[in-house]
Amino acid sequence: MVIKRSIDRSTVIKDVLYVPGIKCNLLSVGKRMEKEFSITMKNEVFKLFDEENKLVIRSPLSKNKTSKTLINSI
């Protein structure tokens, strides 16, 4: 999956499981950490950074500490 971050920037997330018919996609924090991404959860905000420490996703945390965000993918 390729996530479009801005007009001229994107991030590739490899080894993504495609599930036909699912209403939303799930992102495994543990799997992203295995692939050299880093994660912070601070002040009720989830942030995912790529291997160059560039912000890929920023999303508020819900009460149950999950994060729901819209992602522009290519």
C-alpha positions as CSV (number, residue, x, y, z in Angstrom):
1,M,0.0,0.0,0.0
2,V,1.2,3.5,-0.8
3,I,0.1,6.3,1.5
4,K,0.0,9.7,0.0
5,R,1.3,12.1,2.7
6,S,1.3,15.4,0.7
7,I,1.4,16.6,-2.9
8,D,4.8,15.2,-3.6
9,R,5.4,12.7,-0.8
10,S,4.3,9.2,-0.2
11,T,5.2,6.2,2.0
12,V,5.2,2.6,1.1
13,I,3.8,0.1,3.6
14,K,4.7,-3.5,2.5
15,D,3.1,-6.8,3.4
16,V,-0.4,-5.5,3.8
17,L,-3.2,-8.1,3.9
18,Y,-6.1,-7.3,1.6
19,V,-9.5,-8.5,2.8
20,P,-12.3,-8.1,0.2
21,G,-15.5,-6.6,1.6
22,I,-14.1,-5.3,4.8
23,K,-15.4,-1.8,5.6
24,C,-12.2,-0.5,7.1
25,N,-8.5,-1.4,7.0
26,L,-6.6,-2.4,10.1
27,L,-3.0,-1.4,10.7
28,S,-0.9,-3.6,13.1
29,V,1.3,-1.4,15.3
30,G,3.5,-4.4,16.1
31,K,4.0,-5.3,12.4
32,R,4.9,-1.7,11.5
33,M,7.5,-1.6,14.3
34,E,9.0,-4.8,12.9
35,K,9.3,-3.0,9.5
36,E,11.4,-0.1,11.0
37,F,8.4,2.3,11.6
38,S,8.1,4.0,15.0
39,I,5.0,4.9,16.9
40,T,4.2,7.4,19.6
41,M,1.0,7.6,21.6
42,K,1.1,10.8,23.7
43,N,-1.5,13.4,24.7
44,E,-4.3,11.3,23.2
45,V,-2.7,11.4,19.7
46,F,-1.3,8.4,17.7
47,K,1.6,9.1,15.4
48,L,3.3,6.7,12.9
49,F,6.8,7.6,11.6
50,D,8.6,6.0,8.7
51,E,12.2,4.8,8.8
52,E,13.5,8.3,8.1
53,N,11.5,9.6,11.1
54,K,9.0,11.4,8.8
55,L,5.4,11.6,10.0
56,V,3.1,9.3,8.0
57,I,-0.1,9.2,10.1
58,R,-1.3,11.5,12.9
59,S,-4.7,10.6,14.4
60,P,-6.5,11.2,17.7
61,L,-6.9,8.2,20.1
62,S,-10.4,7.2,21.1
63,K,-11.3,6.3,24.7
64,N,-10.4,2.6,24.1
65,K,-6.9,3.7,22.7
66,T,-7.7,2.8,19.1
67,S,-7.2,5.3,16.3
68,K,-9.4,5.8,13.3
69,T,-8.1,7.9,10.4
70,L,-8.7,8.5,6.7
71,I,-5.7,7.5,4.6
72,N,-5.2,8.6,1.0
73,S,-3.7,5.6,-0.7
74,I,-2.5,5.3,-4.2
